[in-house]
Amino acid sequence: MACSQKKGCGSAPPATSGDARSSGACCNSYPEPDDTHGAVQDYYGRVLTTSADLKTSACTASGRPHPVIQAALARVPAEVLDKFYGCGAPVPLGIAGLRVLDLGCGSGRDCYVAAALGAASVTGVDMTPAQLAVARRHAGEYAQRQGLAEGALRFVEGRIEDLEGAGVAPASADLVISNCVVNLSPDKPAVLAGAWRALAPGGEMHFSDVYADRRLDEAARADRTLWGECLAGALYLEDFRRLAAAAGFADPRALHAAPIAVRDDALAAAAGGARFASITFRLFKLAPGLLENAPEDYGQTAVYKGSVPGHEDAYALDCGCVFETGRSVRVSGNTAAILSSSWLAPHFEVSGDRSRHLGRFEESGVGWPLGNVSEDAVGAASARPCCS
């Protein structure tokens, strides 16, 4: 049995006919940073009162969470849930003892969940005082009720483009999470570089965000409502791959993907025909050279031990790489490196090395949510995650 993905993750948006206006440049025509930050603060701090005010499914396009996550969510204060505008549930299981950093934590929902899962510490960073006020208002009582150590759950004001300025030390996190926030940043390279800096070796950036099937034109990227709805800042999928690699994150892995419904006709027109998808990616910080730019075959295998709580029978590294407990699976050199050199290492037994190269591995496209999205799927108010 080999870990492969030939059919894709299932839900990335295809190209469409019509006006596909593009700037022709990658990630270099955002509104001025101060203007963008102000617009985002206003939209999420004043314009939106609850998640019901959103005009697209971008911040709600996710499938049903794992039962363990659902149980944790049931303990989160109602106000925190009501004021949360994320587009997924980017909190992996098995994080007990890890140091977690949440970029753009908003009202803090995912921080509360991570704390309930046994994280050693959880730090949420956000620039919106109104959102932080909600997060902080319930933190003390929640921590006490969950039996958490003092200071294990904290929220700091700062910009995700400047984690150093927010007091985040290098290599201080084992897991960086983010939920429908990176697309709102006017400086995405700085966000990814900051996450790399904050992660300890073997750490992971595990985040949900919004992506487009093309580069958006300048008018769309300047539209304040599109920004607030997580669409104007959506990265073209291939540009994201390039930016991730430049920051040090080779071989991004897609875990979930779902099409986004744009319910407002004016917003759909402003987007210029682009299609959008909510995707959860996994980026691993490994030593330079461990992750190659293509999947290669060295005859390596991996066995999942069934030791991640909530994933006793199987574990999905990404949409195309699922490990049944106790079953030996052929893996690429990149997958072997992730499983043996990241925080996942205690849960896997990896055999073989790179002393003999057997050619390209057959998992071409692994981790990328390639495929078509039907008109019905895009028009739906909600969508199924891949690998369901």
C-alpha positions in Angstrom: 0.0 0.0 0.0 1.3 3.4 -0.9 0.5 6.9 0.3 -0.7 8.7 -2.8 -3.2 11.2 -4.1 -4.0 11.0 -7.8 -7.5 12.4 -7.7 -6.8 15.4 -5.6 -8.3 16.7 -2.4 -11.6 17.4 -4.1 -12.5 21.1 -3.7 -10.2 23.5 -5.3 -11.8 26.1 -7.6 -11.3 25.6 -11.3 -10.7 28.4 -13.9 -13.9 29.8 -15.3 -14.9 31.6 -18.5 -15.6 35.3 -18.6 -13.6 38.2 -17.3 -10.5 36.9 -15.6 -8.8 40.2 -14.9 -5.4 39.9 -13.3 -2.7 42.3 -12.2 -0.1 39.9 -13.6 1.9 40.3 -10.4 2.1 38.2 -7.3 1.0 39.6 -3.9 2.3 43.2 -4.5 -0.8 45.3 -5.0 -2.6 45.2 -1.6 -4.0 48.4 -0.1 -1.6 50.3 2.1 -0.9 48.3 5.3 -2.3 50.9 7.7 -5.4 51.4 5.6 -6.0 47.6 5.4 -5.4 47.1 9.1 -7.9 49.9 9.9 -10.5 48.5 7.6 -10.2 45.0 9.1 -10.4 46.3 12.6 -13.5 48.3 11.8 -15.2 45.4 10.0 -14.6 42.8 12.7 -14.8 45.2 15.6 -17.8 47.3 14.6 -19.6 46.3 11.4 -20.1 42.6 12.3 -22.1 41.9 15.4 -22.4 38.1 15.0 -21.3 35.5 12.4 -24.8 35.8 10.9 -23.9 39.2 9.4 -21.4 37.6 7.0 -22.2 37.9 3.3 -20.3 34.8 2.2 -19.6 31.3 3.5 -15.8 32.1 3.6 -15.8 32.3 7.4 -18.1 29.3 7.9 -17.1 27.0 5.0 -16.1 24.0 7.1 -17.3 20.5 7.7 -18.4 19.1 11.0 -15.5 19.1 13.5 -14.1 15.9 15.0 -16.1 14.7 18.0 -13.2 15.5 20.3 -13.2 19.1 18.9 -17.0 19.3 19.2 -16.8 18.3 22.9 -14.2 21.1 23.4 -16.3 23.6 21.6 -19.2 22.8 23.9 -17.2 24.1 26.8 -16.3 27.4 25.1 -18.2 30.5 26.4 -21.1 31.5 24.2 -19.9 35.0 23.6 -16.6 33.7 22.3 -18.3 31.4 19.9 -20.7 34.1 18.7 -18.0 36.6 18.0 -15.8 34.1 16.1 -15.4 34.5 12.3 -13.1 31.6 11.3 -13.4 29.4 8.2 -12.4 26.0 9.7 -11.3 24.2 12.7 -7.4 24.3 12.4 -6.7 22.7 15.8 -5.2 19.2 15.3 -5.6 16.4 17.8 -2.8 15.0 19.9 -1.3 18.4 20.9 -1.1 17.7 24.6 2.1 19.3 25.9 2.7 21.5 22.9 3.1 25.2 22.9 0.5 26.8 20.7 0.4 30.2 19.0 -2.7 31.5 17.3 -2.3 34.2 14.7 -5.3 36.5 14.5 -7.0 34.8 17.3 -10.1 37.1 17.3 -12.4 36.2 20.1 -10.1 33.3 21.0 -12.3 30.3 20.1 -9.4 28.1 18.8 -7.2 29.1 21.7 -9.9 27.9 24.1 -10.1 24.6 22.2 -6.3 24.1 22.2 -6.2 24.7 25.9 -8.9 22.1 26.4 -6.9 19.6 24.4 -4.0 19.8 26.9 -1.7 22.3 25.2 1.1 23.3 27.6 0.5 27.0 26.7 -1.6 28.9 24.3 -1.0 32.4 23.1 -3.4 34.3 20.9 -2.3 37.4 18.9 -4.7 39.8 17.5 -4.8 43.5 16.5 -8.5 44.2 17.2 -9.1 45.4 20.8 -12.9 44.6 20.6 -12.1 41.0 19.8 -9.4 40.7 22.4 -11.7 42.1 25.0 -14.1 39.2 24.4 -11.2 36.6 24.5 -9.8 38.0 27.7 -13.1 38.5 29.4 -13.7 34.7 29.8 -10.1 33.5 29.9 -9.6 33.5 33.7 -12.8 31.7 34.6 -12.3 29.2 31.7 -8.8 28.4 32.7 -9.8 27.8 36.3 -12.7 25.6 35.3 -10.5 23.5 33.0 -7.9 23.1 35.7 -5.3 24.9 33.5 -2.0 26.3 34.9 -2.0 30.1 35.6 -0.9 31.9 32.4 -1.5 28.9 30.2 -4.1 30.8 28.2 -3.2 34.4 27.3 -4.0 37.0 24.7 -1.8 39.8 23.4 -2.4 42.7 21.1 -0.2 42.9 18.1 0.0 42.4 14.3 0.6 39.0 12.8 3.1 40.6 10.4 5.3 41.6 13.4 5.3 38.8 15.9 8.6 39.9 17.3 7.0 43.3 18.2 4.1 41.4 19.8 6.6 39.7 22.1 6.7 36.3 20.4 10.2 34.8 20.9 12.0 32.7 18.2 11.4 28.9 18.5 8.8 29.5 21.2 5.9 27.5 19.6 5.5 23.9 18.5 2.3 24.6 16.7 1.1 27.8 15.0 -2.6 27.9 14.1 -4.6 30.5 12.2 -8.2 30.6 11.1 -9.2 32.7 8.1 -6.8 35.5 8.9 -3.7 35.3 6.8 -5.7 36.4 3.7 -6.6 39.6 5.6 -2.9 40.6 5.9 -1.4 43.2 3.5 2.0 41.5 4.0 1.6 37.7 3.7 5.3 37.0 3.2 6.0 38.6 6.6 3.3 36.5 8.2 4.8 33.2 6.9 8.3 34.3 7.7 7.2 35.2 11.3 5.5 31.8 11.7 8.7 30.1 10.6 10.7 32.2 13.1 8.3 31.4 15.9 8.3 27.7 15.3 10.7 25.4 17.0 12.4 22.7 14.8 9.8 20.1 13.9 7.0 22.4 14.5 3.9 22.9 12.3 1.8 25.8 11.0 -1.7 24.3 10.7 -4.1 26.8 9.4 -7.4 27.4 7.5 -7.6 30.2 5.0 -9.2 31.3 1.7 -7.6 30.8 -1.7 -8.6 31.8 -5.3 -8.3 30.1 -8.7 -6.6 33.2 -10.1 -4.9 36.5 -9.0 -7.5 39.1 -8.3 -7.5 42.5 -10.0 -6.7 45.7 -8.2 -10.3 46.8 -7.9 -11.2 43.6 -6.1 -8.3 43.8 -3.8 -9.2 47.4 -2.9 -12.8 46.5 -2.0 -13.2 46.9 1.8 -16.2 44.5 2.0 -14.4 41.9 0.0 -11.4 42.3 2.4 -13.7 41.9 5.5 -15.3 38.8 4.0 -11.9 37.2 3.5 -12.1 37.3 -0.3 -10.1 40.3 -1.5 -6.9 39.0 0.1 -7.3 35.5 -1.0 -4.1 34.2 -2.5 -3.9 32.5 -5.9 -3.1 28.9 -4.9 0.2 28.7 -6.8 1.3 32.0 -5.4 0.8 30.6 -1.9 3.0 27.7 -2.7 5.7 30.0 -3.9 5.5 32.2 -0.8 5.5 29.3 1.5 8.6 27.9 -0.1 10.3 31.3 0.1 9.6 31.4 3.9 11.1 27.9 4.3 8.0 25.8 4.2 8.5 23.3 1.4 5.8 20.8 0.4 2.6 22.2 1.8 0.0 19.6 2.6 -3.8 20.2 2.2 -5.9 18.5 4.8 -9.4 19.8 4.1 -10.9 21.9 1.2 -14.4 23.3 0.6 -15.8 25.7 -2.0 -17.0 29.1 -0.8 -20.5 30.4 -1.5 -20.7 34.1 -2.3 -24.3 34.9 -1.3 -24.2 38.6 -2.3 -24.5 39.3 -6.1 -22.6 42.6 -5.8 -19.7 40.9 -4.1 -19.7 38.1 -6.7 -19.5 40.8 -9.5 -16.7 42.6 -7.6 -14.7 39.4 -7.5 -14.5 39.4 -11.3 -15.5 35.8 -11.8 -13.0 34.3 -9.4 -13.8 31.1 -7.6 -12.8 30.6 -3.9 -12.1 27.7 -1.6 -11.5 27.4 2.1 -8.4 25.1 2.6 -6.7 23.8 5.7 -2.9 23.6 5.0 -0.1 22.0 7.0 3.4 23.5 6.8 6.2 21.8 8.6 9.5 23.4 9.8 12.1 20.8 9.1 15.9 21.1 8.7 17.0 22.5 5.4 17.2 19.9 2.7 14.9 17.4 4.3 11.9 18.4 2.1 12.6 18.2 -1.6 10.6 20.1 -4.2 9.1 16.9 -5.6 8.1 13.5 -4.0 11.0 11.1 -4.4 11.0 7.3 -3.8 13.7 5.9 -1.5 11.8 2.7 -0.7 10.7 4.0 2.7 7.7 2.9 4.7 5.8 4.2 7.7 3.5 2.6 10.3 1.0 4.6 12.4 0.9 3.5 16.0 -2.7 4.6 16.7 -1.5 6.8 19.5 -3.1 10.2 18.6 -6.2 10.6 20.9 -9.3 10.6 18.7 -7.4 9.0 15.8 -7.0 5.5 17.2 -7.9 3.7 14.0 -6.3 5.9 11.3 -4.5 9.2 10.9 -4.6 11.6 7.9 -1.5 13.5 7.2 -3.3 15.2 4.3 -6.1 14.5 1.9 -4.2 11.8 0.0 -2.1 10.3 2.8 -4.1 8.3 5.3 -2.5 5.7 7.6 -4.4 2.8 9.1 -3.1 1.8 12.5 -0.5 -0.9 12.3 -0.4 -1.1 8.5 2.9 -0.5 6.7 2.6 2.2 4.0 5.1 3.1 1.3 5.9 6.8 1.6 7.9 9.4 -0.3 11.1 10.8 1.1 9.2 14.0 2.0 6.5 12.2 3.9 9.1 10.1 5.7 10.9 13.2 6.8 7.7 14.8 8.1 6.7 11.8 10.0 10.2 11.2 11.6 11.3 14.8 12.1 8.2 16.7 13.2 6.1 16.7 16.4 4.3 13.7 14.8 7.4 11.5 15.2 6.3 9.7 18.4 3.2 8.5 16.6 5.0 6.8 13.7 7.6 4.2 13.0 9.5 5.1 9.8 11.8 2.5 8.1 14.5 3.1 5.5 16.7 6.0 4.5 17.7 7.9 1.4 20.8 5.8 0.6 19.1 4.4 -2.6 17.0 6.5 -4.9 14.3 4.6 -6.9 12.9 7.6 -8.9 10.0 9.9 -8.5 7.3 8.7 -6.0 3.8 8.1 -7.4 2.1 10.6 -5.1 2.2 13.3 -7.7 0.2 16.3 -6.4 0.0 15.0 -2.9 -1.5 17.5 -0.5 -2.9 19.8 -3.2 -6.7 20.1 -3.5 -6.8 19.8 -7.3 -10.1 19.1 -9.0 -13.3 20.8 -10.2 -16.0 22.3 -8.2 -19.5 22.2 -9.7 -21.8 25.2 -9.9 -24.1 23.5 -7.4 -21.3 23.0 -5.0 -20.1 26.6 -5.3 -23.6 27.9 -4.8 -24.2 25.8 -1.7 -24.3 27.6 1.6 -22.1 24.9 3.1 -19.8 22.3 1.7 -18.3 19.0 2.6 -14.7 18.8 3.6 -12.4 16.4 1.7 -11.6 13.0 3.1 -15.0 12.8 4.8 
